[in-house]
Amino acid sequence: MKKIISLLLVMVMVLSACQPSTTKKAKDKGTNSKTIEKLTVQFVPSRDPKDIISQTKPLEGLLQKHLKKQGYNVKKVEISVGTSYEATGEALSAGSIDVGLIPGGTYVLYDDGAEVLLTATRKGYNNDSEKAKDWNANKPTKLVNEEVTYYRSMILAGPSEKGKELAKKVNAGEKLTWEDLNSAKWGVRGVSSSAGYIYPYLWLKDNYGKGITDLSTVVEQDSYNTALAQLATGQLDVIVAFTDARIDNANKWVKQYNGPKDIWEDTNIIGVSDKIYNDTVSVSKNAQSGNMTPEFKEALANAFINLAKTEEGKKVISIYNHFGYKKAKSEDYNKERDAQKLMKKLTKH
């Protein structure tokens, strides 16, 4: 009997000793269920792709760090740059990437397969006039510490003879005619680019009853850098770009783009668009990775918001002039949808 009792006591002790190990396994299993093997993030090529990849490299570690705080162990973050805005939108729709940092226009065009999580905030400017002449009288454009959720597209004339001619009329308070604009060589971006196509098109339509497709000479550019380089050398007379394109490229104007003097002296704004709602952080509705669960999307949104508050994070997202992020709803981009509908009507032949 004593031997039986002793044996029972030993068994109880063994079972007790094993219990913590069983709990640990259960915890480990819970942790493993939140492991993400790979998260794919893609940017649109609104800057030189090499510059984007170089500056956003730290985002890999930052996302891993801040997602870990949200309870997710992401083993690998893969960052790439799309060949065009449309390519990134199509990749989101197809589910071949998880996350895309895309303009509002691109999001709306592909919102059947993309879901907006966040909108970027930006620093404001020392000018916000709808009149081109005011911007030219208040050069250079400077950033101020005011957080805004919108920006504008600028129709920018360069140092060519035609560019100077157009700028002179605007700065003298004269309204440009359609003939003035139609005689210039224009550089634009892809049709889903808000600042590089859609809003300049609407500006032309509002002011002249015609659009970009009605202009005699229009060249689609692969990046704003290329457009500015061709503006600097007079290959183009007019380009369309986001508000702070000149701020970003001031140092490159002479050294890399071969501009004659200074970007602020050589260029003038001849048109200003309506307000454009800021870029998005969007995710795929059809992600082939299976990563985009409601819980992970919430964690991802919080990770972007939190990393943008750090010095390292601010440096990374400054490549797109993003200041921070706030949670967004599809309805925030209804004005952009109205613009897209109008664009479809305008370009339908």
Secondary structure, DSSP 4 states (H G I P E B T S, - for coil): -HHHHHHHHHHHHHHHHHHHHHHHHHHHHHHHTTEES-EEEEE-SSS-HHHHHHHHTTHHHHHHHHHHHTT-EES-EEEEE-SSHHHHHHHHHHTS-SEEEE-HHHHHHTTTTEEEEEEEEEEEES---S-HHHHHHTPSP-EEEEEESEE-EEEEE-SSHHHHHHHHHHHTTPPPPHHHHHTSEEEE--TT-IIIIIHHHHHHHHHHS--GGGSSEEEE-S-HHHHHHHHHTTS-SEEEEETTHHHHHTTHHHHTT--SS-HHHH-EEEEE---EEPPEEEEETT-TT----HHHHHHHHHHHHHHTTSHHHHHHHGGGT--EEEE--GGGGHHHHHHHHHHHHHH--
